[in-house]
Amino acid sequence: MAKKGNRVQVILECTEQKESGMPGMSRYITTKNKKNTPDRMERKKYNPILKRVTIHREIK
């Protein structure tokens, strides 16, 4: 039987765009090790709609 890995796929969504109420949404798909980072992940990523780097937070 194969061992199940700790690495899971997560979706990062822009927080600034969500608060501003602009149409559309900037999202990125990445992976994380849920054993090392059990909390929600935050990364600075480029938002093409706002044309700048913003904070993207993990969503469920």
PDBQT receptor file of N, H, CA, C and O in Angstrom, charges set to zero:
ATOM      1  N   MET A   1       0.841  -1.186   0.000  1.00  0.00    +0.000 N 
ATOM      2  CA  MET A   1       0.000   0.000   0.000  1.00  0.00    +0.000 C 
ATOM      3  C   MET A   1       0.884   1.248   0.000  1.00  0.00    +0.000 C 
ATOM      4  O   MET A   1       1.839   1.336   0.772  1.00  0.00    +0.000 OA
ATOM      5  N   ALA A   2       0.569   2.195  -0.853  1.00  0.00    +0.000 N 
ATOM      6  H   ALA A   2      -0.207   2.123  -1.480  1.00  0.00    +0.000 HD
ATOM      7  CA  ALA A   2       1.383   3.400  -0.988  1.00  0.00    +0.000 C 
ATOM      8  C   ALA A   2       1.105   4.371   0.163  1.00  0.00    +0.000 C 
ATOM      9  O   ALA A   2      -0.032   4.516   0.612  1.00  0.00    +0.000 OA
ATOM     10  N   LYS A   3       2.156   5.023   0.623  1.00  0.00    +0.000 N 
ATOM     11  H   LYS A   3       3.079   4.905   0.258  1.00  0.00    +0.000 HD
ATOM     12  CA  LYS A   3       2.028   6.013   1.685  1.00  0.00    +0.000 C 
ATOM     13  C   LYS A   3       1.439   7.298   1.120  1.00  0.00    +0.000 C 
ATOM     14  O   LYS A   3       1.847   7.758   0.053  1.00  0.00    +0.000 OA
ATOM     15  N   LYS A   4       0.485   7.873   1.831  1.00  0.00    +0.000 N 
ATOM     16  H   LYS A   4       0.154   7.499   2.697  1.00  0.00    +0.000 HD
ATOM     17  CA  LYS A   4      -0.126   9.121   1.384  1.00  0.00    +0.000 C 
ATOM     18  C   LYS A   4       0.789  10.279   1.782  1.00  0.00    +0.000 C 
ATOM     19  O   LYS A   4       1.246  10.350   2.923  1.00  0.00    +0.000 OA
ATOM     20  N   GLY A   5       1.053  11.186   0.838  1.00  0.00    +0.000 N 
ATOM     21  H   GLY A   5       0.681  11.128  -0.088  1.00  0.00    +0.000 HD
ATOM     22  CA  GLY A   5       1.967  12.294   1.087  1.00  0.00    +0.000 C 
ATOM     23  C   GLY A   5       1.336  13.418   1.895  1.00  0.00    +0.000 C 
ATOM     24  O   GLY A   5       0.116  13.502   2.035  1.00  0.00    +0.000 OA
ATOM     25  N   ASN A   6       2.211  14.291   2.431  1.00  0.00    +0.000 N 
ATOM     26  H   ASN A   6       3.202  14.223   2.317  1.00  0.00    +0.000 HD
ATOM     27  CA  ASN A   6       1.753  15.444   3.203  1.00  0.00    +0.000 C 
ATOM     28  C   ASN A   6       1.527  16.667   2.328  1.00  0.00    +0.000 C 
ATOM     29  O   ASN A   6       1.007  17.680   2.795  1.00  0.00    +0.000 OA
ATOM     30  N   ARG A   7       1.919  16.577   1.048  1.00  0.00    +0.000 N 
ATOM     31  H   ARG A   7       2.341  15.754   0.667  1.00  0.00    +0.000 HD
ATOM     32  CA  ARG A   7       1.835  17.729   0.152  1.00  0.00    +0.000 C 
ATOM     33  C   ARG A   7       0.435  17.806  -0.470  1.00  0.00    +0.000 C 
ATOM     34  O   ARG A   7      -0.053  16.843  -1.061  1.00  0.00    +0.000 OA
ATOM     35  N   VAL A   8      -0.198  18.977  -0.322  1.00  0.00    +0.000 N 
ATOM     36  H   VAL A   8       0.198  19.760   0.158  1.00  0.00    +0.000 HD
ATOM     37  CA  VAL A   8      -1.540  19.183  -0.861  1.00  0.00    +0.000 C 
ATOM     38  C   VAL A   8      -1.563  20.414  -1.758  1.00  0.00    +0.000 C 
ATOM     39  O   VAL A   8      -0.734  21.312  -1.615  1.00  0.00    +0.000 OA
ATOM     40  N   GLN A   9      -2.514  20.449  -2.679  1.00  0.00    +0.000 N 
ATOM     41  H   GLN A   9      -3.188  19.720  -2.795  1.00  0.00    +0.000 HD
ATOM     42  CA  GLN A   9      -2.674  21.582  -3.581  1.00  0.00    +0.000 C 
ATOM     43  C   GLN A   9      -3.574  22.615  -2.916  1.00  0.00    +0.000 C 
ATOM     44  O   GLN A   9      -4.620  22.267  -2.367  1.00  0.00    +0.000 OA
ATOM     45  N   VAL A  10      -3.167  23.901  -2.962  1.00  0.00    +0.000 N 
ATOM     46  H   VAL A  10      -2.318  24.183  -3.408  1.00  0.00    +0.000 HD
ATOM     47  CA  VAL A  10      -3.962  24.976  -2.369  1.00  0.00    +0.000 C 
ATOM     48  C   VAL A  10      -4.161  26.098  -3.385  1.00  0.00    +0.000 C 
ATOM     49  O   VAL A  10      -3.380  26.243  -4.325  1.00  0.00    +0.000 OA
ATOM     50  N   ILE A  11      -5.211  26.885  -3.185  1.00  0.00    +0.000 N 
ATOM     51  H   ILE A  11      -5.845  26.767  -2.421  1.00  0.00    +0.000 HD
ATOM     52  CA  ILE A  11      -5.507  28.028  -4.052  1.00  0.00    +0.000 C 
ATOM     53  C   ILE A  11      -5.254  29.298  -3.257  1.00  0.00    +0.000 C 
ATOM     54  O   ILE A  11      -5.749  29.453  -2.141  1.00  0.00    +0.000 OA
ATOM     55  N   LEU A  12      -4.472  30.214  -3.845  1.00  0.00    +0.000 N 
ATOM     56  H   LEU A  12      -4.070  30.088  -4.752  1.00  0.00    +0.000 HD
ATOM     57  CA  LEU A  12      -4.199  31.508  -3.226  1.00  0.00    +0.000 C 
ATOM     58  C   LEU A  12      -5.036  32.562  -3.946  1.00  0.00    +0.000 C 
ATOM     59  O   LEU A  12      -5.039  32.627  -5.175  1.00  0.00    +0.000 OA
ATOM     60  N   GLU A  13      -5.752  33.393  -3.167  1.00  0.00    +0.000 N 
ATOM     61  H   GLU A  13      -5.749  33.339  -2.168  1.00  0.00    +0.000 HD
ATOM     62  CA  GLU A  13      -6.636  34.405  -3.733  1.00  0.00    +0.000 C 
ATOM     63  C   GLU A  13      -6.232  35.781  -3.207  1.00  0.00    +0.000 C 
ATOM     64  O   GLU A  13      -5.870  35.925  -2.039  1.00  0.00    +0.000 OA
ATOM     65  N   CYS A  14      -6.298  36.790  -4.075  1.00  0.00    +0.000 N 
ATOM     66  H   CYS A  14      -6.592  36.673  -5.023  1.00  0.00    +0.000 HD
ATOM     67  CA  CYS A  14      -5.904  38.151  -3.723  1.00  0.00    +0.000 C 
ATOM     68  C   CYS A  14      -6.846  38.728  -2.669  1.00  0.00    +0.000 C 
ATOM     69  O   CYS A  14      -8.065  38.655  -2.818  1.00  0.00    +0.000 OA
ATOM     70  N   THR A  15      -6.278  39.305  -1.595  1.00  0.00    +0.000 N 
ATOM     71  H   THR A  15      -5.287  39.364  -1.473  1.00  0.00    +0.000 HD
ATOM     72  CA  THR A  15      -7.101  39.894  -0.531  1.00  0.00    +0.000 C 
ATOM     73  C   THR A  15      -7.483  41.331  -0.851  1.00  0.00    +0.000 C 
ATOM     74  O   THR A  15      -8.602  41.749  -0.555  1.00  0.00    +0.000 OA
ATOM     75  N   GLU A  16      -6.573  42.098  -1.451  1.00  0.00    +0.000 N 
ATOM     76  H   GLU A  16      -5.664  41.758  -1.691  1.00  0.00    +0.000 HD
ATOM     77  CA  GLU A  16      -6.841  43.509  -1.737  1.00  0.00    +0.000 C 
ATOM     78  C   GLU A  16      -7.949  43.682  -2.778  1.00  0.00    +0.000 C 
ATOM     79  O   GLU A  16      -8.789  44.571  -2.646  1.00  0.00    +0.000 OA
ATOM     80  N   GLN A  17      -7.953  42.858  -3.785  1.00  0.00    +0.000 N 
ATOM     81  H   GLN A  17      -7.270  42.135  -3.893  1.00  0.00    +0.000 HD
ATOM     82  CA  GLN A  17      -8.963  42.952  -4.834  1.00  0.00    +0.000 C 
ATOM     83  C   GLN A  17     -10.333  42.555  -4.294  1.00  0.00    +0.000 C 
ATOM     84  O   GLN A  17     -11.351  43.127  -4.682  1.00  0.00    +0.000 OA
ATOM     85  N   LYS A  18     -10.350  41.567  -3.391  1.00  0.00    +0.000 N 
ATOM     86  H   LYS A  18      -9.522  41.102  -3.076  1.00  0.00    +0.000 HD
ATOM     87  CA  LYS A  18     -11.599  41.114  -2.794  1.00  0.00    +0.000 C 
ATOM     88  C   LYS A  18     -12.229  42.245  -1.973  1.00  0.00    +0.000 C 
ATOM     89  O   LYS A  18     -13.443  42.446  -2.018  1.00  0.00    +0.000 OA
ATOM     90  N   GLU A  19     -11.398  42.984  -1.221  1.00  0.00    +0.000 N 
ATOM     91  H   GLU A  19     -10.412  42.821  -1.184  1.00  0.00    +0.000 HD
ATOM     92  CA  GLU A  19     -11.879  44.086  -0.387  1.00  0.00    +0.000 C 
ATOM     93  C   GLU A  19     -12.349  45.277  -1.221  1.00  0.00    +0.000 C 
ATOM     94  O   GLU A  19     -13.289  45.973  -0.838  1.00  0.00    +0.000 OA
ATOM     95  N   SER A  20     -11.689  45.514  -2.371  1.00  0.00    +0.000 N 
ATOM     96  H   SER A  20     -10.925  44.949  -2.682  1.00  0.00    +0.000 HD
ATOM     97  CA  SER A  20     -12.018  46.680  -3.191  1.00  0.00    +0.000 C 
ATOM     98  C   SER A  20     -13.341  46.502  -3.949  1.00  0.00    +0.000 C 
ATOM     99  O   SER A  20     -13.965  47.488  -4.341  1.00  0.00    +0.000 OA
ATOM    100  N   GLY A  21     -13.767  45.255  -4.156  1.00  0.00    +0.000 N 
ATOM    101  H   GLY A  21     -13.260  44.454  -3.838  1.00  0.00    +0.000 HD
ATOM    102  CA  GLY A  21     -15.027  44.993  -4.847  1.00  0.00    +0.000 C 
ATOM    103  C   GLY A  21     -14.912  45.052  -6.361  1.00  0.00    +0.000 C 
ATOM    104  O   GLY A  21     -15.930  45.090  -7.051  1.00  0.00    +0.000 OA
ATOM    105  N   MET A  22     -13.685  45.059  -6.896  1.00  0.00    +0.000 N 
ATOM    106  H   MET A  22     -12.858  45.028  -6.335  1.00  0.00    +0.000 HD
ATOM    107  CA  MET A  22     -13.496  45.070  -8.351  1.00  0.00    +0.000 C 
ATOM    108  C   MET A  22     -13.919  43.730  -8.942  1.00  0.00    +0.000 C 
ATOM    109  O   MET A  22     -13.785  42.699  -8.284  1.00  0.00    +0.000 OA
ATOM    110  N   PRO A  23     -14.426  43.728 -10.170  1.00  0.00    +0.000 N 
ATOM    111  CA  PRO A  23     -14.814  42.455 -10.789  1.00  0.00    +0.000 C 
ATOM    112  C   PRO A  23     -13.592  41.606 -11.114  1.00  0.00    +0.000 C 
ATOM    113  O   PRO A  23     -12.491  42.129 -11.290  1.00  0.00    +0.000 OA
ATOM    114  N   GLY A  24     -13.791  40.302 -11.191  1.00  0.00    +0.000 N 
ATOM    115  H   GLY A  24     -14.685  39.877 -11.047  1.00  0.00    +0.000 HD
ATOM    116  CA  GLY A  24     -12.696  39.380 -11.479  1.00  0.00    +0.000 C 
ATOM    117  C   GLY A  24     -11.956  39.008 -10.209  1.00  0.00    +0.000 C 
ATOM    118  O   GLY A  24     -12.210  39.568  -9.142  1.00  0.00    +0.000 OA
ATOM    119  N   MET A  25     -11.030  38.051 -10.331  1.00  0.00    +0.000 N 
ATOM    120  H   MET A  25     -10.824  37.596 -11.197  1.00  0.00    +0.000 HD
ATOM    121  CA  MET A  25     -10.273  37.633  -9.161  1.00  0.00    +0.000 C 
ATOM    122  C   MET A  25      -8.931  37.064  -9.604  1.00  0.00    +0.000 C 
ATOM    123  O   MET A  25      -8.858  36.293 -10.561  1.00  0.00    +0.000 OA
ATOM    124  N   SER A  26      -7.870  37.449  -8.899  1.00  0.00    +0.000 N 
ATOM    125  H   SER A  26      -7.929  38.074  -8.121  1.00  0.00    +0.000 HD
ATOM    126  CA  SER A  26      -6.536  36.924  -9.162  1.00  0.00    +0.000 C 
ATOM    127  C   SER A  26      -6.309  35.716  -8.263  1.00  0.00    +0.000 C 
ATOM    128  O   SER A  26      -6.323  35.837  -7.038  1.00  0.00    +0.000 OA
ATOM    129  N   ARG A  27      -6.099  34.552  -8.869  1.00  0.00    +0.000 N 
ATOM    130  H   ARG A  27      -6.087  34.454  -9.864  1.00  0.00    +0.000 HD
ATOM    131  CA  ARG A  27      -5.880  33.319  -8.101  1.00  0.00    +0.000 C 
ATOM    132  C   ARG A  27      -4.666  32.579  -8.631  1.00  0.00    +0.000 C 
ATOM    133  O   ARG A  27      -4.390  32.598  -9.831  1.00  0.00    +0.000 OA
ATOM    134  N   TYR A  28      -3.945  31.930  -7.735  1.00  0.00    +0.000 N 
ATOM    135  H   TYR A  28      -4.168  31.915  -6.760  1.00  0.00    +0.000 HD
ATOM    136  CA  TYR A  28      -2.799  31.094  -8.081  1.00  0.00    +0.000 C 
ATOM    137  C   TYR A  28      -2.979  29.732  -7.423  1.00  0.00    +0.000 C 
ATOM    138  O   TYR A  28      -3.522  29.637  -6.322  1.00  0.00    +0.000 OA
ATOM    139  N   ILE A  29      -2.526  28.683  -8.093  1.00  0.00    +0.000 N 
ATOM    140  H   ILE A  29      -2.085  28.760  -8.987  1.00  0.00    +0.000 HD
ATOM    141  CA  ILE A  29      -2.551  27.336  -7.528  1.00  0.00    +0.000 C 
ATOM    142  C   ILE A  29      -1.119  26.952  -7.206  1.00  0.00    +0.000 C 
ATOM    143  O   ILE A  29      -0.228  27.109  -8.040  1.00  0.00    +0.000 OA
ATOM    144  N   THR A  30      -0.894  26.444  -5.988  1.00  0.00    +0.000 N 
ATOM    145  H   THR A  30      -1.618  26.317  -5.310  1.00  0.00    +0.000 HD
ATOM    146  CA  THR A  30       0.428  26.011  -5.564  1.00  0.00    +0.000 C 
ATOM    147  C   THR A  30       0.275  24.811  -4.638  1.00  0.00    +0.000 C 
ATOM    148  O   THR A  30      -0.844  24.369  -4.377  1.00  0.00    +0.000 OA
ATOM    149  N   THR A  31       1.375  24.286  -4.145  1.00  0.00    +0.000 N 
ATOM    150  H   THR A  31       2.284  24.644  -4.357  1.00  0.00    +0.000 HD
ATOM    151  CA  THR A  31       1.323  23.165  -3.205  1.00  0.00    +0.000 C 
ATOM    152  C   THR A  31       2.000  23.569  -1.911  1.00  0.00    +0.000 C 
ATOM    153  O   THR A  31       2.852  24.457  -1.889  1.00  0.00    +0.000 OA
ATOM    154  N   LYS A  32       1.607  22.900  -0.827  1.00  0.00    +0.000 N 
ATOM    155  H   LYS A  32       0.916  22.179  -0.845  1.00  0.00    +0.000 HD
ATOM    156  CA  LYS A  32       2.254  23.126   0.465  1.00  0.00    +0.000 C 
ATOM    157  C   LYS A  32       2.307  21.814   1.223  1.00  0.00    +0.000 C 
ATOM    158  O   LYS A  32       1.518  20.902   0.974  1.00  0.00    +0.000 OA
ATOM    159  N   ASN A  33       3.237  21.735   2.140  1.00  0.00    +0.000 N 
ATOM    160  H   ASN A  33       3.878  22.475   2.343  1.00  0.00    +0.000 HD
ATOM    161  CA  ASN A  33       3.349  20.579   3.016  1.00  0.00    +0.000 C 
ATOM    162  C   ASN A  33       2.513  20.871   4.257  1.00  0.00    +0.000 C 
ATOM    163  O   ASN A  33       2.886  21.722   5.064  1.00  0.00    +0.000 OA
ATOM    164  N   LYS A  34       1.387  20.179   4.420  1.00  0.00    +0.000 N 
ATOM    165  H   LYS A  34       1.084  19.487   3.764  1.00  0.00    +0.000 HD
ATOM    166  CA  LYS A  34       0.480  20.507   5.513  1.00  0.00    +0.000 C 
ATOM    167  C   LYS A  34       1.024  20.091   6.876  1.00  0.00    +0.000 C 
ATOM    168  O   LYS A  34       0.516  20.535   7.906  1.00  0.00    +0.000 OA
ATOM    169  N   LYS A  35       2.038  19.253   6.893  1.00  0.00    +0.000 N 
ATOM    170  H   LYS A  35       2.451  18.892   6.057  1.00  0.00    +0.000 HD
ATOM    171  CA  LYS A  35       2.671  18.881   8.161  1.00  0.00    +0.000 C 
ATOM    172  C   LYS A  35       3.542  20.031   8.673  1.00  0.00    +0.000 C 
ATOM    173  O   LYS A  35       3.559  20.303   9.874  1.00  0.00    +0.000 OA
ATOM    174  N   ASN A  36       4.266  20.710   7.774  1.00  0.00    +0.000 N 
ATOM    175  H   ASN A  36       4.252  20.489   6.799  1.00  0.00    +0.000 HD
ATOM    176  CA  ASN A  36       5.142  21.818   8.160  1.00  0.00    +0.000 C 
ATOM    177  C   ASN A  36       4.392  23.131   8.308  1.00  0.00    +0.000 C 
ATOM    178  O   ASN A  36       4.745  23.948   9.159  1.00  0.00    +0.000 OA
ATOM    179  N   THR A  37       3.349  23.353   7.485  1.00  0.00    +0.000 N 
ATOM    180  H   THR A  37       3.062  22.689   6.794  1.00  0.00    +0.000 HD
ATOM    181  CA  THR A  37       2.572  24.602   7.530  1.00  0.00    +0.000 C 
ATOM    182  C   THR A  37       1.090  24.281   7.656  1.00  0.00    +0.000 C 
ATOM    183  O   THR A  37       0.370  24.286   6.658  1.00  0.00    +0.000 OA
ATOM    184  N   PRO A  38       0.621  23.998   8.887  1.00  0.00    +0.000 N 
ATOM    185  CA  PRO A  38      -0.793  23.653   9.066  1.00  0.00    +0.000 C 
ATOM    186  C   PRO A  38      -1.724  24.857   8.928  1.00  0.00    +0.000 C 
ATOM    187  O   PRO A  38      -2.906  24.686   8.632  1.00  0.00    +0.000 OA
ATOM    188  N   ASP A  39      -1.208  26.078   9.138  1.00  0.00    +0.000 N 
ATOM    189  H   ASP A  39      -0.247  26.217   9.378  1.00  0.00    +0.000 HD
ATOM    190  CA  ASP A  39      -2.034  27.292   9.040  1.00  0.00    +0.000 C 
ATOM    191  C   ASP A  39      -2.219  27.684   7.582  1.00  0.00    +0.000 C 
ATOM    192  O   ASP A  39      -1.591  27.121   6.686  1.00  0.00    +0.000 OA
ATOM    193  N   ARG A  40      -3.099  28.667   7.362  1.00  0.00    +0.000 N 
ATOM    194  H   ARG A  40      -3.609  29.124   8.090  1.00  0.00    +0.000 HD
ATOM    195  CA  ARG A  40      -3.321  29.156   5.999  1.00  0.00    +0.000 C 
ATOM    196  C   ARG A  40      -2.095  29.921   5.520  1.00  0.00    +0.000 C 
ATOM    197  O   ARG A  40      -1.472  30.669   6.274  1.00  0.00    +0.000 OA
ATOM    198  N   MET A  41      -1.770  29.719   4.266  1.00  0.00    +0.000 N 
ATOM    199  H   MET A  41      -2.276  29.111   3.653  1.00  0.00    +0.000 HD
ATOM    200  CA  MET A  41      -0.569  30.280   3.664  1.00  0.00    +0.000 C 
ATOM    201  C   MET A  41      -0.831  31.669   3.111  1.00  0.00    +0.000 C 
ATOM    202  O   MET A  41      -1.923  31.945   2.613  1.00  0.00    +0.000 OA
ATOM    203  N   GLU A  42       0.169  32.552   3.194  1.00  0.00    +0.000 N 
ATOM    204  H   GLU A  42       1.055  32.328   3.598  1.00  0.00    +0.000 HD
ATOM    205  CA  GLU A  42       0.113  33.893   2.599  1.00  0.00    +0.000 C 
ATOM    206  C   GLU A  42       1.368  34.113   1.785  1.00  0.00    +0.000 C 
ATOM    207  O   GLU A  42       2.474  33.832   2.247  1.00  0.00    +0.000 OA
ATOM    208  N   ARG A  43       1.198  34.615   0.574  1.00  0.00    +0.000 N 
ATOM    209  H   ARG A  43       0.300  34.843   0.199  1.00  0.00    +0.000 HD
ATOM    210  CA  ARG A  43       2.343  34.900  -0.308  1.00  0.00    +0.000 C 
ATOM    211  C   ARG A  43       2.093  36.211  -1.024  1.00  0.00    +0.000 C 
ATOM    212  O   ARG A  43       0.945  36.573  -1.282  1.00  0.00    +0.000 OA
ATOM    213  N   LYS A  44       3.168  36.931  -1.348  1.00  0.00    +0.000 N 
ATOM    214  H   LYS A  44       4.100  36.637  -1.138  1.00  0.00    +0.000 HD
ATOM    215  CA  LYS A  44       3.066  38.122  -2.184  1.00  0.00    +0.000 C 
ATOM    216  C   LYS A  44       3.191  37.669  -3.634  1.00  0.00    +0.000 C 
ATOM    217  O   LYS A  44       4.206  37.095  -4.031  1.00  0.00    +0.000 OA
ATOM    218  N   LYS A  45       2.159  37.931  -4.415  1.00  0.00    +0.000 N 
ATOM    219  H   LYS A  45       1.335  38.397  -4.093  1.00  0.00    +0.000 HD
ATOM    220  CA  LYS A  45       2.122  37.528  -5.822  1.00  0.00    +0.000 C 
ATOM    221  C   LYS A  45       1.646  38.711  -6.660  1.00  0.00    +0.000 C 
ATOM    222  O   LYS A  45       1.050  39.657  -6.145  1.00  0.00    +0.000 OA
ATOM    223  N   TYR A  46       1.922  38.638  -7.960  1.00  0.00    +0.000 N 
ATOM    224  H   TYR A  46       2.407  37.870  -8.379  1.00  0.00    +0.000 HD
ATOM    225  CA  TYR A  46       1.517  39.700  -8.882  1.00  0.00    +0.000 C 
ATOM    226  C   TYR A  46       0.043  39.568  -9.235  1.00  0.00    +0.000 C 
ATOM    227  O   TYR A  46      -0.422  38.484  -9.588  1.00  0.00    +0.000 OA
ATOM    228  N   ASN A  47      -0.686  40.666  -9.139  1.00  0.00    +0.000 N 
ATOM    229  H   ASN A  47      -0.309  41.546  -8.852  1.00  0.00    +0.000 HD
ATOM    230  CA  ASN A  47      -2.092  40.710  -9.535  1.00  0.00    +0.000 C 
ATOM    231  C   ASN A  47      -2.174  41.453 -10.867  1.00  0.00    +0.000 C 
ATOM    232  O   ASN A  47      -1.953  42.663 -10.897  1.00  0.00    +0.000 OA
ATOM    233  N   PRO A  48      -2.485  40.768 -11.968  1.00  0.00    +0.000 N 
ATOM    234  CA  PRO A  48      -2.521  41.419 -13.281  1.00  0.00    +0.000 C 
ATOM    235  C   PRO A  48      -3.662  42.434 -13.442  1.00  0.00    +0.000 C 
ATOM    236  O   PRO A  48      -3.574  43.320 -14.292  1.00  0.00    +0.000 OA
ATOM    237  N   ILE A  49      -4.712  42.321 -12.655  1.00  0.00    +0.000 N 
ATOM    238  H   ILE A  49      -4.783  41.601 -11.965  1.00  0.00    +0.000 HD
ATOM    239  CA  ILE A  49      -5.831  43.252 -12.758  1.00  0.00    +0.000 C 
ATOM    240  C   ILE A  49      -5.472  44.584 -12.087  1.00  0.00    +0.000 C 
ATOM    241  O   ILE A  49      -5.750  45.651 -12.636  1.00  0.00    +0.000 OA
ATOM    242  N   LEU A  50      -4.851  44.522 -10.893  1.00  0.00    +0.000 N 
ATOM    243  H   LEU A  50      -4.625  43.656 -10.448  1.00  0.00    +0.000 HD
ATOM    244  CA  LEU A  50      -4.421  45.737 -10.194  1.00  0.00    +0.000 C 
ATOM    245  C   LEU A  50      -3.051  46.221 -10.676  1.00  0.00    +0.000 C 
ATOM    246  O   LEU A  50      -2.636  47.338 -10.367  1.00  0.00    +0.000 OA
ATOM    247  N   LYS A  51      -2.355  45.372 -11.434  1.00  0.00    +0.000 N 
ATOM    248  H   LYS A  51      -2.692  44.465 -11.685  1.00  0.00    +0.000 HD
ATOM    249  CA  LYS A  51      -1.029  45.670 -11.999  1.00  0.00    +0.000 C 
ATOM    250  C   LYS A  51       0.012  45.985 -10.926  1.00  0.00    +0.000 C 
ATOM    251  O   LYS A  51       0.819  46.903 -11.076  1.00  0.00    +0.000 OA
ATOM    252  N   ARG A  52      -0.019  45.205  -9.835  1.00  0.00    +0.000 N 
ATOM    253  H   ARG A  52      -0.674  44.459  -9.713  1.00  0.00    +0.000 HD
ATOM    254  CA  ARG A  52       0.998  45.343  -8.786  1.00  0.00    +0.000 C 
ATOM    255  C   ARG A  52       1.032  44.077  -7.937  1.00  0.00    +0.000 C 
ATOM    256  O   ARG A  52       0.170  43.208  -8.060  1.00  0.00    +0.000 OA
ATOM    257  N   VAL A  53       2.033  43.988  -7.082  1.00  0.00    +0.000 N 
ATOM    258  H   VAL A  53       2.734  44.694  -6.981  1.00  0.00    +0.000 HD
ATOM    259  CA  VAL A  53       2.187  42.835  -6.197  1.00  0.00    +0.000 C 
ATOM    260  C   VAL A  53       1.301  43.042  -4.977  1.00  0.00    +0.000 C 
ATOM    261  O   VAL A  53       1.342  44.096  -4.342  1.00  0.00    +0.000 OA
ATOM    262  N   THR A  54       0.497  42.029  -4.652  1.00  0.00    +0.000 N 
ATOM    263  H   THR A  54       0.464  41.173  -5.168  1.00  0.00    +0.000 HD
ATOM    264  CA  THR A  54      -0.408  42.088  -3.514  1.00  0.00    +0.000 C 
ATOM    265  C   THR A  54      -0.296  40.813  -2.698  1.00  0.00    +0.000 C 
ATOM    266  O   THR A  54       0.338  39.848  -3.126  1.00  0.00    +0.000 OA
ATOM    267  N   ILE A  55      -0.912  40.810  -1.522  1.00  0.00    +0.000 N 
ATOM    268  H   ILE A  55      -1.427  41.594  -1.175  1.00  0.00    +0.000 HD
ATOM    269  CA  ILE A  55      -0.915  39.615  -0.666  1.00  0.00    +0.000 C 
ATOM    270  C   ILE A  55      -2.020  38.683  -1.127  1.00  0.00    +0.000 C 
ATOM    271  O   ILE A  55      -3.172  39.091  -1.274  1.00  0.00    +0.000 OA
ATOM    272  N   HIS A  56      -1.658  37.422  -1.354  1.00  0.00    +0.000 N 
ATOM    273  H   HIS A  56      -0.722  37.090  -1.235  1.00  0.00    +0.000 HD
ATOM    274  CA  HIS A  56      -2.620  36.381  -1.730  1.00  0.00    +0.000 C 
ATOM    275  C   HIS A  56      -2.691  35.394  -0.572  1.00  0.00    +0.000 C 
ATOM    276  O   HIS A  56      -1.663  34.911  -0.098  1.00  0.00    +0.000 OA
ATOM    277  N   ARG A  57      -3.918  35.093  -0.112  1.00  0.00    +0.000 N 
ATOM    278  H   ARG A  57      -4.753  35.485  -0.497  1.00  0.00    +0.000 HD
ATOM    279  CA  ARG A  57      -4.124  34.211   1.025  1.00  0.00    +0.000 C 
ATOM    280  C   ARG A  57      -4.810  32.930   0.582  1.00  0.00    +0.000 C 
ATOM    281  O   ARG A  57      -5.615  32.931  -0.349  1.00  0.00    +0.000 OA
ATOM    282  N   GLU A  58      -4.486  31.851   1.254  1.00  0.00    +0.000 N 
ATOM    283  H   GLU A  58      -3.833  31.850   2.011  1.00  0.00    +0.000 HD
ATOM    284  CA  GLU A  58      -5.066  30.538   0.936  1.00  0.00    +0.000 C 
ATOM    285  C   GLU A  58      -6.559  30.522   1.238  1.00  0.00    +0.000 C 
ATOM    286  O   GLU A  58      -7.005  31.033   2.265  1.00  0.00    +0.000 OA
ATOM    287  N   ILE A  59      -7.335  29.918   0.311  1.00  0.00    +0.000 N 
ATOM    288  H   ILE A  59      -6.972  29.503  -0.524  1.00  0.00    +0.000 HD
ATOM    289  CA  ILE A  59      -8.770  29.733   0.533  1.00  0.00    +0.000 C 
ATOM    290  C   ILE A  59      -9.056  28.253   0.562  1.00  0.00    +0.000 C 
ATOM    291  O   ILE A  59      -8.267  27.445   0.072  1.00  0.00    +0.000 OA
ATOM    292  N   LYS A  60     -10.189  27.901   1.140  1.00  0.00    +0.000 N 
ATOM    293  H   LYS A  60     -10.830  28.557   1.538  1.00  0.00    +0.000 HD
ATOM    294  CA  LYS A  60     -10.588  26.484   1.221  1.00  0.00    +0.000 C 
ATOM    295  C   LYS A  60     -11.393  26.111  -0.002  1.00  0.00    +0.000 C 
ATOM    296  O   LYS A  60     -11.825  24.965  -0.131  1.00  0.00    +0.000 OA
TER     297      LYS A  60
